[in-house]
Amino acid sequence: MTIDLYYWPTPNGWKISIALEEMGLAYDTHLVNISAGDQFKPDFLKLSPNNRMPAIVDPDGPDGAPVSIFESGAILQYLARKTGQFGGKGARGQIAVEQWLMWQMGGVGPMAGQAHHFLHYAPELDPPQVLPYAQDRYRAEVGRLYGVLDRQLADNEFVAGDDYTIADMAIWPWAHLWKRQEQTIEDKPNFARWVEQVGQRPAVLKGRALHAEKRKAPTEKSAQDLLFKR
């Protein structure tokens, strides 16, 4: 059965489009235009009460009954369990995957997201908000996290070990935007190798390209208010 993907081309959205491509699952894409306020529509809030995409509806959920899921990390774990793919081999492999997935959810995603906001979006607000302390804070924290990842990848081909997993799918959409986060990677050769390697996978290329033409910075005040003030 075809999974319904509620999506916009952002790092969190790419996690799921990449996973669906990697796992070979059929899906229909429903665009949630976050600059137009689609995330606040009642029908979407029934699926994602935190008014954030992505979300999925799987008509063939547990016991064959439909299930809707929000939060990208929860969706990745569900899809890995459903397909038996990319979730880690054995109990120890699963633990490794889950801890790095949680590391992304609690660290890389929030910190890189704040770096994007204060480095690129806030200065374009009306009136402009150029806040050096916030810019330095989040730029530095993203750099620290990528240093952690570089050290992990010194002894592992992929984030959680020898195998490519949902941990890689969760981290790469944020990590490949390192230039936008004003990072340098000359001192992180393992990180650089991994970003390039994962980025060449056909499913990653296809998932990253899903409706990529719609990705643009919110320049209208109404869009900025929807994204940053609600």
C-alpha positions as CSV (number, residue, x, y, z in Angstrom):
1,M,0.0,0.0,0.0
2,T,1.1,3.6,-0.7
3,I,2.2,5.7,2.3
4,D,1.1,9.3,2.4
5,L,4.0,11.7,3.0
6,Y,3.2,15.2,4.3
7,Y,6.3,17.1,3.3
8,W,8.2,20.3,2.5
9,P,11.8,20.4,1.2
10,T,13.6,21.0,4.5
11,P,16.2,18.9,6.3
12,N,13.5,17.3,8.4
13,G,11.4,16.6,5.4
14,W,14.4,15.1,3.5
15,K,15.0,12.6,6.3
16,I,11.7,10.9,5.4
17,S,11.8,11.2,1.6
18,I,15.3,9.7,1.7
19,A,14.2,6.9,4.0
20,L,11.2,6.0,1.8
21,E,13.5,5.9,-1.3
22,E,16.1,3.9,0.5
23,M,13.6,1.4,1.7
24,G,11.8,1.1,-1.6
25,L,8.4,2.1,-0.2
26,A,5.7,3.5,-2.5
27,Y,4.5,7.0,-1.3
28,D,2.4,9.9,-2.4
29,T,3.7,13.4,-1.5
30,H,1.3,16.0,0.0
31,L,3.0,19.3,0.1
32,V,2.8,21.3,3.4
33,N,3.8,24.8,2.4
34,I,5.1,26.1,5.7
35,S,5.5,29.6,4.3
36,A,1.8,29.7,3.5
37,G,0.7,28.3,6.8
38,D,-0.4,24.9,5.7
39,Q,1.0,23.4,8.9
40,F,-1.8,25.2,10.9
41,K,-4.7,23.8,8.9
42,P,-7.0,21.7,10.9
43,D,-6.7,18.6,8.8
44,F,-2.9,18.6,9.1
45,L,-3.0,19.3,12.9
46,K,-5.0,16.1,13.2
47,L,-1.9,14.3,11.9
48,S,0.8,16.5,13.5
49,P,-0.6,18.4,16.6
50,N,2.8,20.2,17.0
51,N,2.2,21.9,13.6
52,R,5.4,20.6,12.2
53,M,6.1,18.5,9.2
54,P,6.9,15.8,8.2
55,A,4.2,13.4,9.0
56,I,3.1,10.1,7.4
57,V,0.0,8.0,7.1
58,D,0.6,4.4,6.5
59,P,-2.7,2.6,5.5
60,D,-1.0,-0.7,6.3
61,G,0.1,0.0,9.9
62,P,0.3,-2.3,12.9
63,D,-2.2,-5.2,12.7
64,G,-3.1,-4.0,9.2
65,A,-4.8,-0.9,10.4
66,P,-3.9,2.7,9.3
67,V,-1.5,4.7,11.4
68,S,-0.4,8.3,11.3
69,I,2.9,9.4,12.7
70,F,4.6,12.7,13.3
71,E,8.1,13.6,14.4
72,S,10.8,12.7,11.9
73,G,12.8,10.5,14.4
74,A,9.7,8.5,15.3
75,I,8.9,8.0,11.6
76,L,12.4,6.8,10.8
77,Q,12.2,4.2,13.6
78,Y,8.7,3.1,12.5
79,L,9.8,2.6,8.9
80,A,12.9,0.7,10.0
81,R,10.8,-1.6,12.1
82,K,8.2,-2.0,9.3
83,T,10.7,-3.0,6.7
84,G,13.4,-4.6,8.8
85,Q,16.0,-2.3,7.2
86,F,18.5,0.3,8.3
87,G,17.6,0.0,12.0
88,G,20.8,-1.8,13.2
89,K,21.7,-5.5,13.3
90,G,21.0,-7.2,16.6
91,A,20.4,-5.6,20.0
92,R,23.8,-3.8,20.1
93,G,23.4,-2.5,16.6
94,Q,20.0,-1.1,17.4
95,I,21.3,0.6,20.5
96,A,24.1,2.3,18.4
97,V,21.6,3.5,15.8
98,E,19.1,4.8,18.4
99,Q,21.7,6.7,20.4
100,W,23.0,8.5,17.3
101,L,19.4,9.2,16.1
102,M,18.6,10.8,19.5
103,W,21.9,12.7,19.2
104,Q,20.6,14.2,16.0
105,M,17.2,14.9,17.3
106,G,18.4,16.6,20.5
107,G,21.6,18.2,19.1
108,V,22.4,18.6,15.4
109,G,18.8,19.4,14.3
110,P,18.0,22.1,16.9
111,M,21.4,23.7,16.9
112,A,21.8,23.7,13.1
113,G,18.3,25.0,12.8
114,Q,19.1,27.9,15.2
115,A,22.3,28.6,13.3
116,H,20.3,28.9,10.1
117,H,17.8,31.2,11.8
118,F,20.2,33.6,13.4
119,L,22.8,33.6,10.5
120,H,20.4,33.9,7.6
121,Y,16.7,34.5,8.5
122,A,16.9,36.9,11.5
123,P,19.1,39.5,9.6
124,E,16.4,39.6,6.9
125,L,13.5,40.4,9.3
126,D,11.8,43.8,9.4
127,P,13.5,45.3,11.3
128,P,16.7,43.3,10.9
129,Q,17.8,41.2,13.9
130,V,21.6,40.9,13.7
131,L,22.6,39.3,17.0
132,P,26.3,38.4,17.2
133,Y,26.0,36.5,20.5
134,A,23.4,34.2,19.1
135,Q,25.2,33.8,15.8
136,D,28.5,32.9,17.6
137,R,26.7,30.6,20.0
138,Y,25.0,28.4,17.5
139,R,27.8,28.5,14.9
140,A,30.2,27.3,17.6
141,E,27.8,24.6,18.9
142,V,27.3,23.2,15.4
143,G,31.0,23.1,15.0
144,R,31.4,21.2,18.3
145,L,28.8,18.6,17.3
146,Y,30.5,18.1,13.9
147,G,33.7,17.5,15.7
148,V,32.0,14.8,17.8
149,L,30.8,13.3,14.5
150,D,34.2,13.5,12.9
151,R,35.7,11.6,15.8
152,Q,33.0,8.9,15.6
153,L,33.6,8.5,11.8
154,A,37.3,8.1,12.3
155,D,36.7,4.5,13.3
156,N,33.4,3.8,11.5
157,E,32.4,4.0,7.9
158,F,28.9,5.2,8.9
159,V,27.6,7.0,11.9
160,A,26.5,3.9,13.9
161,G,29.2,1.5,12.7
162,D,29.9,-0.4,9.5
163,D,26.3,-0.2,8.1
164,Y,24.4,2.7,6.7
165,T,21.3,3.3,8.8
166,I,18.5,5.6,9.7
167,A,21.0,7.5,11.9
168,D,22.9,8.5,8.7
169,M,19.5,9.4,7.1
170,A,18.7,11.7,10.0
171,I,22.0,13.5,10.3
172,W,23.0,13.9,6.6
173,P,20.2,16.4,5.6
174,W,21.5,18.8,8.2
175,A,25.2,18.1,7.9
176,H,25.4,18.5,4.1
177,L,24.4,22.2,4.7
178,W,27.6,22.8,6.6
179,K,28.5,25.8,4.5
180,R,25.2,27.5,5.3
181,Q,26.0,26.9,9.0
182,E,29.3,28.7,8.4
183,Q,31.4,25.7,9.2
184,T,34.8,24.6,8.0
185,I,35.5,20.9,7.3
186,E,39.2,21.0,6.4
187,D,39.9,19.9,10.0
188,K,37.2,17.2,9.9
189,P,38.3,14.8,7.1
190,N,36.1,11.9,8.3
191,F,33.0,14.1,8.4
192,A,33.9,15.4,4.9
193,R,34.3,11.9,3.6
194,W,31.0,10.7,5.0
195,V,29.0,13.7,3.7
196,E,30.3,13.1,0.2
197,Q,29.8,9.3,0.4
198,V,26.2,9.5,1.7
199,G,25.4,12.3,-0.7
200,Q,26.3,10.1,-3.7
201,R,23.7,7.4,-2.9
202,P,21.0,7.3,-5.6
203,A,18.2,7.3,-3.0
204,V,19.7,10.2,-1.1
205,L,19.9,12.2,-4.4
206,K,16.3,11.4,-5.2
207,G,15.0,12.1,-1.8
208,R,16.9,15.4,-1.5
209,A,15.6,16.5,-4.9
210,L,11.9,15.9,-4.1
211,H,10.3,19.3,-4.9
212,A,13.6,21.0,-4.3
213,E,12.5,23.8,-6.6
214,K,10.1,25.0,-3.9
215,R,12.8,25.6,-1.4
216,K,13.4,29.3,-0.8
217,A,13.9,31.7,2.1
218,P,10.8,33.4,3.4
219,T,11.1,37.0,2.3
220,E,7.5,38.2,2.7
221,K,6.6,39.5,6.2
222,S,3.5,37.3,6.3
223,A,5.6,34.2,5.7
224,Q,8.2,35.3,8.3
225,D,5.4,35.8,10.8
226,L,4.0,32.3,10.2
227,L,7.4,30.7,10.5
228,F,8.9,32.6,13.4
229,K,6.1,34.2,15.4
230,R,3.6,31.3,15.9
